[in-house]
Amino acid sequence: MSSNRELSTSSYVGIGVGLMAIVGIEVILTYQHLPVQTLLVCLLCLACLEAFVAVMYLMHVKYEQPLLFWTVFPATLFVLGFLCYVFPDAFRMFSMRLAQ
Amino acid sequence: MNQSELAVVGAHGTVMEASPFGIEKKKLGMWIFIISDACTFGSFLFAYGYMRVGAPVWGAPFELSSIVNGIVMTAVLLSSSLTMLTAVRAAQTGAKASANRWLGATMLLGAIFAALHLREWIKLIGEGWRLFSNPTGGATQFGACFFSITGLHLTHVVTGVIALAFIARGYNQGRYDESHVETAGLYWHFVDLVWMFVFPLMYLMNAK
């Protein structure tokens, strides 16, 4: 497992401060009054960056065997991506009417 | 722990195959749970995202004070992740008292987060927001999205605090070891990770 190659406490505090800085950027972006779609994409990208840092360093995936990373994450990202891809199909419901 | 240490000796003395990922089975189980939970939250957030962008009029209930409250909640949850990391590290070095102290700090921060969250809920309910009603006259889906997604996350936080209490008690009594603390830590970091999506999407996207 991971323990011997872990970061120091000060490095973890640095990661925490970095994550809070990203939250700060998100708040600043919010008050720029961007179009909803643009804001959503920007916030999602920043949240994904935060999540990547959290998974790699706080959840220690960086220090586990690479096989864990390559087994878990591509499959999960594929499922989430596919979910996003097929979700708009649900909007067909609004234009569907039962046959009289 | 190396691969050979992870190999399990069966009831008849047969050496079983080591874990392919080099991690213990409880940690692997937690990873599988985390993946399934990520898909649950993912589906909720995708549904919300499409509705938010698709709705022509959407109520934006959050004043600056609520956003500041959300930032404080984020800082509290992030700090709890750091205290959890310290607890895991202390448990790995065998410093039982220190591990228990840091686990206590993590639980306290989790409880503070839950209290801040409930305060926000009470404020919204006081303003007339409900699961299926919008006092500003905009899309009624906001209440359903906000209360269900943040409610699901809050349930995870409260469950995590309770789980940490059990783990701390068991670890203190010698029933659990450092691997249990580490596995609980994995769950706690996941709760933090989910909040990194919930805060910008549910709070910042709905700021006035």
Interface residues (C-beta under 8 A of the other chain):
Chain A: M1 S3 E6 T9 Y12 V13 G16 L19 M20 V23 E26 V27 L29 T30 Y31 V36 Q37 L39 L40 L43 L44 L46 A47 E50 A51 A54 V55 L58 M59 E64 Q65 L67 L68 T71 V72 A75 T76 V79 L80 L83 C84 F87 P88 A90 F91
Chain B: M1 P20 F21 G22 I23 E24 W31 I35 A38 C39 G42 S43 F46 A47 G49 Y50 R52 V53 G54 I67 I71 T74 A75 L78 S79 S81 L82 L85 T86 R89 Q92 E182 L186 H189 F190 D192 L193 M196 F197 F199 P200 L201 L204 M205 A207
